[in-house]
Amino acid sequence: MDMKKEKAVIFLLVVLLVLALGYIGYVRFQARDYNIYQSGTEYGYQGAVVQIFQKTSPPACEQLPIYVQNQTLNLISVECLQMAQQQAQTKGNGSK
């Protein structure tokens, strides 16, 4: 009888070990997927910010509409506005 109990305990420990290893593998797989998703999201945000910067700052100085739900926000660099103001003042002084 002791031998049967030993075998039952060993079998139970092996089953528990297999379950634990399976769970650890599953958790690592989920974490890897999350890290890939997170990296892609960060790359997308970074790309969007770079594009906004390139379009709204000198020399491009484009007005860029940003849409969020039902609202629109028009972005342009302060430097571009200052350059336009200086150019307007220069033209105004030159025509007097």
BATIVEX-316014 format. One record per atom (N, C-alpha, C): residue in one letter; atom name; x, y, z. Coordinates in pm, whole numbers. Each point is the difference from the previous one (the first is absolute). Example, Ala and Ser with C-alpha at 12.3 -4.5 7.8 and 13.67 -1.06 7.14 Angstrom:
BATIVEX-316014
A	N	1319	-569	780 .
A	CA	-89	119	0 .
A	C	90	120	0 .
S	N	-35	105	-72 .
S	CA	82	119	6 .
S	C	-77	109	73 .
***
This chain:
BATIVEX-316014
M	N	81	-119	0 .
M	CA	-81	119	0 .
M	C	86	126	0 .
D	N	108	-2	65 .
D	CA	88	115	0 .
D	C	49	32	-140 .
M	N	23	-105	-78 .
M	CA	48	19	-136 .
M	C	-106	68	-85 .
K	N	-128	-37	19 .
K	CA	-108	62	-75 .
K	C	-14	147	37 .
K	N	14	31	128 .
K	CA	-8	139	45 .
K	C	114	82	-58 .
E	N	119	-59	-1 .
E	CA	116	69	-57 .
E	C	-21	29	-148 .
K	N	-47	-99	-73 .
K	CA	-26	19	-142 .
K	C	-108	106	-22 .
A	N	-102	0	84 .
A	CA	-108	98	-14 .
A	C	53	140	28 .
V	N	85	14	102 .
V	CA	57	130	32 .
V	C	92	46	-113 .
I	N	83	-89	-52 .
I	CA	90	34	-110 .
I	C	-82	40	-123 .
F	N	-105	-76	-30 .
F	CA	-85	34	-113 .
F	C	-64	137	19 .
L	N	-49	27	118 .
L	CA	-62	129	30 .
L	C	102	114	-14 .
L	N	121	-21	49 .
L	CA	105	102	-13 .
L	C	37	24	-146 .
V	N	6	-104	-80 .
V	CA	32	14	-142 .
V	C	-111	79	-70 .
V	N	-125	-34	32 .
V	CA	-113	72	-60 .
V	C	5	147	39 .
L	N	27	28	127 .
L	CA	8	139	46 .
L	C	116	73	-67 .
L	N	113	-68	-20 .
L	CA	115	60	-67 .
L	C	-34	33	-145 .
V	N	-66	-92	-68 .
V	CA	-39	25	-139 .
V	C	-97	118	-8 .
L	N	-95	5	91 .
L	CA	-95	112	3 .
L	C	71	132	28 .
A	N	93	-1	94 .
A	CA	74	122	33 .
A	C	83	47	-119 .
L	N	69	-92	-66 .
L	CA	80	37	-117 .
L	C	-88	51	-114 .
G	N	-115	-61	-18 .
G	CA	-94	46	-102 .
G	C	-49	141	30 .
Y	N	-31	25	126 .
Y	CA	-47	134	39 .
Y	C	111	104	-20 .
I	N	122	-33	39 .
I	CA	112	93	-17 .
I	C	22	29	-148 .
G	N	-5	-103	-84 .
G	CA	15	20	-143 .
G	C	-110	88	-56 .
Y	N	-122	-20	45 .
Y	CA	-114	81	-45 .
Y	C	17	146	40 .
V	N	41	23	124 .
V	CA	19	137	48 .
V	C	111	69	-79 .
R	N	108	-70	-25 .
R	CA	111	59	-79 .
R	C	-45	31	-142 .
F	N	-80	-88	-59 .
F	CA	-51	23	-135 .
F	C	-89	124	-2 .
Q	N	-85	15	100 .
Q	CA	-87	118	8 .
Q	C	83	126	19 .
A	N	102	-7	83 .
A	CA	86	117	24 .
A	C	75	38	-127 .
R	N	43	-97	-77 .
R	CA	69	28	-126 .
R	C	-94	69	-97 .
D	N	-122	-49	-10 .
D	CA	-99	63	-88 .
D	C	-28	143	44 .
Y	N	-11	21	131 .
Y	CA	-26	135	51 .
Y	C	118	92	-33 .
N	N	122	-49	15 .
N	CA	118	82	-30 .
N	C	5	36	-148 .
I	N	-37	-93	-87 .
I	CA	-1	29	-143 .
I	C	-106	107	-29 .
Y	N	-117	-16	59 .
Y	CA	-108	98	-19 .
Y	C	43	137	52 .
Q	N	61	2	118 .
Q	CA	45	126	61 .
Q	C	107	67	-87 .
S	N	92	-77	-53 .
S	CA	105	56	-86 .
S	C	-60	60	-127 .
G	N	-97	-68	-58 .
G	CA	-66	51	-120 .
G	C	-75	129	28 .
T	N	-65	6	114 .
T	CA	-74	121	39 .
T	C	96	117	18 .
E	N	109	-23	70 .
E	CA	98	106	21 .
E	C	61	47	-132 .
Y	N	27	-93	-91 .
Y	CA	55	35	-130 .
Y	C	-100	86	-79 .
G	N	-127	-35	9 .
G	CA	-103	78	-68 .
G	C	-12	140	55 .
Y	N	0	12	132 .
Y	CA	-6	133	61 .
Y	C	121	84	-39 .
Q	N	116	-62	4 .
Q	CA	122	73	-34 .
Q	C	-5	47	-146 .
G	N	-46	-85	-88 .
G	CA	-12	38	-141 .
G	C	-98	115	-19 .
A	N	-111	-4	72 .
A	CA	-99	108	-11 .
A	C	57	132	49 .
V	N	71	-3	110 .
V	CA	58	123	55 .
V	C	105	56	-96 .
V	N	81	-85	-59 .
V	CA	101	45	-95 .
V	C	-67	66	-120 .
Q	N	-107	-60	-51 .
Q	CA	-70	59	-114 .
Q	C	-63	135	35 .
I	N	-57	10	119 .
I	CA	-58	128	44 .
I	C	110	105	8 .
F	N	112	-36	56 .
F	CA	112	93	13 .
F	C	48	46	-136 .
Q	N	16	-93	-93 .
Q	CA	51	34	-133 .
Q	C	-95	91	-77 .
K	N	-130	-22	12 .
K	CA	-95	78	-77 .
K	C	-27	138	59 .
T	N	7	13	131 .
T	CA	-40	126	63 .
T	C	115	95	29 .
S	N	124	-47	-4 .
S	CA	113	86	34 .
S	C	71	47	-127 .
P	N	84	106	12 .
P	CA	73	50	-116 .
P	C	86	-111	-60 .
P	N	20	-5	-127 .
P	CA	-44	95	-103 .
P	C	-139	-31	-55 .
A	N	-59	-115	34 .
A	CA	-130	-35	-58 .
A	C	-110	95	45 .
C	N	-9	25	129 .
C	CA	-97	93	59 .
C	C	-143	-23	-49 .
E	N	-40	-124	-7 .
E	CA	-137	-32	-41 .
E	C	-91	1	122 .
Q	N	-123	41	-22 .
Q	CA	-103	-12	103 .
Q	C	-49	-143	-6 .
L	N	-6	-67	114 .
L	CA	-36	-141	1 .
L	C	-124	-21	86 .
P	N	-113	-37	-60 .
P	CA	-119	-27	81 .
P	C	10	-137	66 .
I	N	-31	-4	127 .
I	CA	-3	-124	77 .
I	C	-146	-22	41 .
Y	N	-53	-118	-28 .
Y	CA	-139	-31	30 .
Y	C	-7	-100	113 .
V	N	-77	33	104 .
V	CA	-24	-92	111 .
V	C	-149	5	29 .
Q	N	-65	-111	-19 .
Q	CA	-145	-12	14 .
Q	C	-67	108	-85 .
N	N	-71	94	61 .
N	CA	-71	103	-76 .
N	C	72	134	6 .
Q	N	125	1	35 .
Q	CA	74	125	14 .
Q	C	118	3	-97 .
T	N	32	121	-45 .
T	CA	115	20	-89 .
T	C	92	102	65 .
L	N	128	-29	-3 .
L	CA	102	90	51 .
L	C	100	23	-111 .
N	N	26	127	-34 .
N	CA	96	34	-105 .
N	C	134	33	64 .
L	N	103	-74	-39 .
L	CA	133	18	56 .
L	C	91	72	-99 .
I	N	82	89	54 .
I	CA	108	62	-77 .
I	C	104	44	102 .
S	N	122	3	-40 .
S	CA	110	35	89 .
S	C	-2	150	33 .
V	N	32	33	124 .
V	CA	11	139	41 .
V	C	108	71	-80 .
E	N	108	-70	-31 .
E	CA	108	58	-80 .
E	C	-52	44	-137 .
C	N	-88	-78	-58 .
C	CA	-57	36	-131 .
C	C	-84	127	12 .
L	N	-77	9	106 .
L	CA	-81	121	20 .
L	C	90	123	20 .
Q	N	108	-18	76 .
Q	CA	93	110	22 .
Q	C	68	41	-130 .
M	N	37	-96	-84 .
M	CA	61	31	-129 .
M	C	-98	75	-90 .
A	N	-125	-42	0 .
A	CA	-101	68	-82 .
A	C	-21	143	49 .
Q	N	1	17	132 .
Q	CA	-18	134	57 .
Q	C	119	89	-38 .
Q	N	121	-51	7 .
Q	CA	119	76	-37 .
Q	C	-3	37	-148 .
Q	N	-43	-93	-84 .
Q	CA	-8	28	-143 .
Q	C	-105	108	-27 .
A	N	-111	-5	71 .
A	CA	-104	101	-18 .
A	C	50	137	44 .
Q	N	75	3	111 .
Q	CA	55	127	48 .
Q	C	103	54	-98 .
T	N	83	-87	-55 .
T	CA	103	41	-96 .
T	C	-66	58	-126 .
K	N	-105	-64	-47 .
K	CA	-72	49	-119 .
K	C	-68	132	33 .
G	N	-54	11	120 .
G	CA	-69	122	42 .
G	C	97	117	11 .
N	N	119	-25	50 .
N	CA	102	106	13 .
N	C	58	38	-135 .
G	N	10	-95	-90 .
G	CA	59	26	-133 .
G	C	-93	81	-89 .
S	N	-130	-6	22 .
S	CA	-92	71	-88 .
S	C	-25	142	46 .
K	N	47	39	119 .
K	CA	-24	135	51 .
K	C	94	99	-57 .
***
